[in-house]
Amino acid sequence: MKTIAEIADEYERNLVPLRQRRDALREQAKAEPCAELRCRLWHRVGVLDGMIYEGVSAIRTMRGDRRGK
């Protein structure tokens, strides 16, 4: 059975590819000439930002840095 600290570390490792994908999509969106595709890309960036934010929040809670606030 994993400890909370091990789970938090695993969460943190899983955020790395999400951040990389978000950054790649952000760059792609900046360079995209088609407004419709650019809008879809920015939407995906926003979804990934939300996932990353929630992951960081969960990690902080697991590590005791945050107490329900």
Secondary structure, DSSP 4 states (H G I P E B T S, - for coil): ---HHHHHHHHHHHHHHHHHHHHHHHHHHHH---HHHHHHHHHHHHHHHHHHHHHHHHHHHHTTS-S--
